[in-house]
Amino acid sequence: MHVSTFNEIAEAFITIVHSEVWCNVATTDSQNRPRSRVLHPIWENHAEGTVGWITTGRNTVKAKHLAHNPNVSASYMKNPMKPVYIDCAAEWVDVREEKQRILDLFRAAPPPLGYDPEKFLWFVDNADSGLLKLIPWRIELADLFGETRVWQASS
């Protein structure tokens, strides 16, 4: 079932992704071949949808892939009967204040969602410490034995 507004799935979405914590994120390389990795986003819901944030390195294979194609596909599969699929545009955010805000957001969240990225050598003032913003254009809350709900951003 398609939902007309993100608010129709907002609570269920944030509950699932913040309890499952880890997700698979796929990018494509310069030859359009997919590559997956496990990442740890934190999400913020707002009136128009949601935004995901990932603290990660700027000099990685992932960064090279995003330079070629900024679209990613994320999936949360803790419950394989009720997976969550998120198709997003990804962009780097280099504004120091925003990097600090997201660092504080990660630190303030209860574990296992919350953690201190500095323990993994991610620092606000380090140019190699990237802040990746995920902007979903499609979210699917699948239910193999129930009703699947799909939200799409207006174009």
Secondary structure as UniProt FT lines:
FT   HELIX           6..8
FT   HELIX           10..20
FT   STRAND          23..28
FT   TURN            30..31
FT   STRAND          34..39
FT   STRAND          42..46
FT   TURN            47..48
FT   STRAND          49..57
FT   HELIX           61..68
FT   STRAND          71..76
FT   TURN            80..81
FT   STRAND          84..93
FT   HELIX           96..108
FT   TURN            111..113
FT   HELIX           117..120
FT   TURN            124..125
FT   TURN            127..128
FT   STRAND          129..141
FT   TURN            144..145
FT   STRAND          149..152
//
